[in-house]
Amino acid sequence: MSDYKTSPDHVALIIKKLLDWYTLVFQAYLAGEDSVKPPYILLDWLQNSSASSSDQQNYYDDLIVSVEAVIAHANAFIQAPKEEGSSTPEMLDKLNKSLERICDQLIQRDHSGDLDEESLIIRSGLNAHSQLVKDFDVELERRSRHGSSFVLGLVTLKSFDENVVQGRSTQDFFATSAAIKKCMRVFDEAYVLSDTEFAVMLKETDNDGGIRFYKRLEEILDMASSKALFCASEPVPGDNIEGLLKQMRHEVEKLELDDPSSVIHQEISPLEIFLQENKDA
């Protein structure tokens, strides 16, 4: 595949053409037409790219499904005024969501290799691990002074198939980071810990609020190759962020892909921690 076909500039051009096509959808709607021509530039790019990139086949398969969906939703929107019982606003909402999904997939197109921490942070739009350490100390101090409880949540992606290709797992990473942002309140914070792990700081709430956050996250996420598992904890003064995360990871490891897929962290004694860490020694 040529550099031109995979460069960010080319992806940006395809998105621009896709938005031009979106304008044509509205023109067809206003003109009372029955359908709109497919976005041929995207279909051509998919055909050429898929044929020359077998290692990204899952990515292209998913994108083809998304393109078929956006075309179907566009035509349903155009035909809505003529179809009895069909809701134009509902059809438009489906069209917009499917178009947004394609744009997200295209933006993620060049993530075929392992991403370093800086790349993960920039591309996810979330905070860094170092920021989590600072924010954790601030929230502990606030709790110590004012009694304001908060929840530290650990979101871990667990693959259904250990042999899943990088392209598919990367899509799950970005789907999860986007879903986390949608579930947070304006004063909550989220952080990238790795390509399969996130942390959230949910302020002015308790563990039950943490589980409600996870339930909202579950409702949004629909990933083909992995599932998001969750551990909620209410830190108290004296807790150490790294030690707490280590305990929470241990609890997440016990969870299965089936229900229950979330757990509330239970404080354990130093002796229990020692026994956990040395049970295989």
Backbone hydrogen bonds, N-H to C=O, Kabsch-Sander energy under -0.5 kcal/mol:
donor,donor_aa,acceptor,acceptor_aa,energy
6,T,2,S,-0.8
6,T,3,D,-0.6
7,S,3,D,-1.2
11,V,7,S,-2.1
12,A,8,P,-2.6
13,L,9,D,-1.9
14,I,10,H,-2.3
15,I,11,V,-2.3
16,K,12,A,-2.3
17,K,13,L,-2.5
18,L,14,I,-2.4
19,L,15,I,-2.2
20,D,16,K,-1.9
21,W,17,K,-2.1
22,Y,18,L,-1.7
23,T,19,L,-1.5
24,L,20,D,-1.5
25,V,21,W,-1.7
26,F,22,Y,-1.4
27,Q,23,T,-2.0
28,A,24,L,-2.5
29,Y,25,V,-2.0
30,L,26,F,-2.7
31,A,27,Q,-1.9
32,G,29,Y,-1.0
33,E,28,A,-2.4
40,Y,38,P,-1.7
42,L,39,P,-0.8
43,L,39,P,-1.8
44,D,40,Y,-3.0
45,W,41,I,-1.9
46,L,42,L,-2.4
47,Q,43,L,-2.3
48,N,44,D,-2.4
49,S,45,W,-2.7
50,S,46,L,-2.6
51,A,47,Q,-1.5
52,S,48,N,-0.7
52,S,49,S,-0.7
53,S,50,S,-0.9
56,Q,53,S,-1.3
57,Q,54,S,-1.4
60,Y,56,Q,-2.0
61,D,57,Q,-2.7
62,D,58,N,-2.3
63,L,59,Y,-2.2
64,I,60,Y,-2.7
65,V,61,D,-1.9
66,S,62,D,-2.0
67,V,63,L,-2.5
68,E,64,I,-2.5
69,A,65,V,-2.0
70,V,66,S,-2.3
71,I,67,V,-2.1
72,A,68,E,-2.1
73,H,69,A,-2.6
74,A,70,V,-2.1
75,N,71,I,-2.2
76,A,72,A,-2.0
77,F,73,H,-2.1
78,I,74,A,-2.1
79,Q,75,N,-2.0
80,A,76,A,-0.8
80,A,77,F,-0.5
82,K,79,Q,-1.5
83,E,79,Q,-1.0
83,E,80,A,-0.9
84,E,82,K,-0.6
86,S,83,E,-1.8
88,T,86,S,-0.6
91,M,87,S,-2.3
92,L,88,T,-2.6
93,D,89,P,-2.2
94,K,90,E,-2.0
95,L,91,M,-2.1
96,N,92,L,-2.7
97,K,93,D,-2.3
98,S,94,K,-2.1
99,L,95,L,-2.2
100,E,96,N,-2.4
101,R,97,K,-1.9
102,I,98,S,-1.7
103,C,99,L,-2.2
104,D,100,E,-2.3
105,Q,101,R,-2.3
106,L,102,I,-2.6
107,I,103,C,-2.3
108,Q,104,D,-1.5
109,R,106,L,-1.5
111,H,108,Q,-1.9
112,S,110,D,-1.2
120,L,116,D,-2.4
121,I,117,E,-2.4
122,I,118,E,-2.5
123,R,119,S,-2.7
124,S,120,L,-1.8
125,G,121,I,-1.8
126,L,121,I,-0.6
127,N,190,A,-2.3
132,L,128,A,-1.5
133,V,129,H,-1.8
134,K,130,S,-1.5
135,D,131,Q,-2.9
136,F,132,L,-2.7
137,D,133,V,-1.6
138,V,134,K,-1.9
139,E,135,D,-2.5
140,L,136,F,-2.3
141,E,137,D,-2.1
142,R,138,V,-2.2
143,R,139,E,-2.3
144,S,140,L,-2.4
145,R,141,E,-2.1
146,H,142,R,-3.0
147,G,143,R,-1.9
148,S,142,R,-0.8
149,S,147,G,-0.8
151,V,202,L,-2.9
152,L,233,S,-2.8
153,G,151,V,-0.6
153,G,200,V,-2.8
154,L,231,C,-2.6
155,V,153,G,-0.5
155,V,198,F,-2.7
156,T,154,L,-0.6
156,T,229,L,-2.6
157,L,196,T,-3.0
158,K,156,T,-0.6
158,K,227,K,-3.0
159,S,157,L,-0.5
160,F,225,S,-2.8
161,D,225,S,-0.8
164,V,161,D,-1.9
169,S,165,V,-1.9
170,T,166,Q,-2.6
171,Q,167,G,-1.5
172,D,168,R,-1.7
173,F,169,S,-1.9
174,F,170,T,-2.1
175,A,171,Q,-2.5
176,T,172,D,-2.4
177,S,173,F,-2.4
178,A,174,F,-2.2
179,A,175,A,-2.1
180,I,176,T,-2.6
181,K,177,S,-1.7
182,K,178,A,-1.6
183,C,179,A,-1.6
184,M,180,I,-1.2
188,D,185,R,-1.5
189,E,201,M,-1.9
191,Y,199,A,-2.8
192,V,127,N,-2.8
193,L,191,Y,-0.5
193,L,197,E,-2.5
194,S,197,E,-1.8
197,E,194,S,-0.7
198,F,155,V,-2.9
199,A,191,Y,-2.1
200,V,153,G,-2.3
201,M,189,E,-3.0
202,L,151,V,-2.8
202,L,200,V,-0.6
203,K,201,M,-0.7
204,E,149,S,-0.9
205,T,149,S,-0.7
210,G,206,D,-1.8
211,I,207,N,-2.2
212,R,208,D,-2.0
213,F,209,G,-2.0
214,Y,210,G,-2.0
215,K,211,I,-2.3
216,R,212,R,-2.0
217,L,213,F,-2.1
218,E,214,Y,-2.7
219,E,215,K,-1.8
220,I,216,R,-1.4
221,L,217,L,-2.4
227,K,158,K,-2.4
229,L,156,T,-3.3
229,L,227,K,-0.6
230,F,261,S,-1.9
231,C,154,L,-1.7
232,A,263,V,-2.4
233,S,152,L,-1.6
239,D,236,V,-2.4
244,L,240,N,-2.9
245,L,241,I,-2.5
246,K,242,E,-2.0
247,Q,243,G,-1.9
248,M,244,L,-2.5
249,R,245,L,-2.6
250,H,246,K,-1.7
251,E,247,Q,-1.7
252,V,248,M,-2.3
253,E,249,R,-2.2
254,K,250,H,-0.6
254,K,251,E,-0.7
255,L,252,V,-1.5
256,E,260,P,-0.7
263,V,230,F,-1.8
265,H,232,A,-3.7
265,H,263,V,-0.5
273,I,269,S,-2.2
274,F,270,P,-2.3
275,L,271,L,-2.4
276,Q,272,E,-2.4
277,E,273,I,-2.3
278,N,274,F,-1.3
279,K,275,L,-0.5
279,K,276,Q,-0.8
281,A,278,N,-1.1
